[in-house]
Amino acid sequence: MTENKTKRATQVNILGNEYHLVGENDSHLRLLAQYVDGQLRTYNDNGNSYSNESLAILTCLNIADQLYNQKKEYHLFAADMTESISTLLTKINRILDYIRQNDAVLKAKPQEAVTAQP
């Protein structure tokens, strides 16, 4: 069964220009537009005069660099977590083996009577 999600137009402002974006989440679209606007302004407000094409290319490269670095950090984090989980599983398996071995030893010994002391 497919979900029926309503898409609607959202008006956003990027570098003083109005754009109508269509999506399911107005606040998410506005957040993305604010982010892109901020990234564009980092180049536009530095006193350099870039053509719109150059400004767009520089901004795309900057955002692509941020995405690439985030992915790299994620993969390093995931590798660290995988290693940590593997180490913990090894320790848990050793503990379980120890419990199993000692349980077998206890079951093999005759049970001693427990006497209550006054």
C-alpha positions as CSV (number, residue, x, y, z in Angstrom):
1,M,0.0,0.0,0.0
2,T,1.5,3.4,-1.0
3,E,1.2,6.4,1.2
4,N,-0.7,9.4,-0.2
5,K,1.6,12.3,0.5
6,T,0.5,15.8,-0.5
7,K,3.0,17.8,-2.4
8,R,2.5,21.6,-2.4
9,A,4.3,24.6,-3.6
10,T,6.4,26.6,-1.1
11,Q,7.8,30.0,-1.9
12,V,11.4,30.6,-0.8
13,N,13.9,33.4,-1.2
14,I,17.4,32.8,-2.4
15,L,19.7,35.7,-3.0
16,G,16.7,38.0,-3.2
17,N,15.0,35.9,-5.9
18,E,11.7,34.1,-5.2
19,Y,11.4,30.5,-6.1
20,H,8.5,28.1,-5.9
21,L,9.6,24.7,-4.8
22,V,7.3,21.7,-4.7
23,G,7.6,19.1,-1.9
24,E,5.9,17.4,1.0
25,N,7.4,19.4,3.8
26,D,7.3,23.2,3.7
27,S,9.6,23.7,6.6
28,H,12.2,21.3,5.2
29,L,12.2,23.1,1.9
30,R,12.6,26.5,3.6
31,L,15.5,25.1,5.7
32,L,17.2,23.9,2.5
33,A,16.6,27.2,0.8
34,Q,18.1,29.1,3.7
35,Y,21.1,26.8,3.7
36,V,21.7,27.3,0.0
37,D,21.1,31.1,0.4
38,G,23.7,31.2,3.1
39,Q,26.2,29.2,1.1
40,L,25.7,31.5,-1.9
41,R,26.2,34.6,0.2
42,T,29.5,33.4,1.6
43,Y,30.9,33.9,-1.9
44,N,28.7,36.8,-3.0
45,D,29.4,38.9,0.2
46,N,33.2,38.5,0.1
47,G,33.5,41.6,-2.1
48,N,34.2,39.4,-5.2
49,S,32.1,39.9,-8.2
50,Y,31.2,36.5,-9.6
51,S,28.9,35.8,-12.5
52,N,25.8,33.9,-11.5
53,E,27.2,30.8,-13.2
54,S,30.5,31.0,-11.3
55,L,28.7,31.7,-8.0
56,A,26.5,28.7,-8.6
57,I,29.5,26.5,-9.4
58,L,31.5,27.6,-6.4
59,T,28.5,27.0,-4.1
60,C,27.9,23.6,-5.6
61,L,31.5,22.6,-5.1
62,N,31.4,23.9,-1.5
63,I,28.2,21.9,-0.7
64,A,29.7,18.8,-2.5
65,D,32.8,19.2,-0.4
66,Q,30.7,19.4,2.8
67,L,28.7,16.3,1.8
68,Y,31.9,14.4,0.9
69,N,33.5,15.2,4.3
70,Q,30.3,14.2,6.1
71,K,30.2,10.9,4.3
72,K,33.9,10.3,5.1
73,E,33.3,11.1,8.8
74,Y,30.3,8.8,8.8
75,H,32.2,5.9,7.3
76,L,35.1,6.4,9.8
77,F,32.5,6.5,12.6
78,A,30.8,3.4,11.3
79,A,34.1,1.5,11.0
80,D,35.0,2.5,14.6
81,M,31.5,1.3,15.8
82,T,31.8,-1.9,13.9
83,E,35.2,-2.6,15.5
84,S,33.9,-1.7,19.0
85,I,30.9,-3.9,18.5
86,S,33.1,-6.8,17.3
87,T,35.3,-6.4,20.4
88,L,32.3,-6.4,22.7
89,L,30.8,-9.5,21.0
90,T,34.1,-11.3,21.5
91,K,34.1,-10.4,25.2
92,I,30.5,-11.5,25.6
93,N,31.2,-14.8,23.9
94,R,34.2,-15.4,26.2
95,I,32.0,-14.7,29.2
96,L,29.3,-17.0,27.9
97,D,31.9,-19.8,27.3
98,Y,33.2,-19.3,30.8
99,I,29.7,-19.6,32.2
100,R,29.0,-22.7,30.2
101,Q,32.2,-24.4,31.3
102,N,31.6,-23.6,34.9
103,D,28.0,-24.6,34.7
104,A,29.1,-28.0,33.3
105,V,31.6,-28.4,36.2
106,L,29.0,-27.5,38.8
107,K,26.5,-30.0,37.4
108,A,29.2,-32.7,37.3
109,K,29.9,-32.3,41.1
110,P,27.5,-33.8,43.6
111,Q,25.5,-31.2,45.4
112,E,26.7,-30.5,48.9
113,A,24.1,-30.1,51.6
114,V,23.6,-26.5,52.7
115,T,23.2,-26.2,56.4
116,A,21.8,-23.1,58.1
117,Q,24.0,-21.6,60.8
118,P,22.4,-20.0,63.8
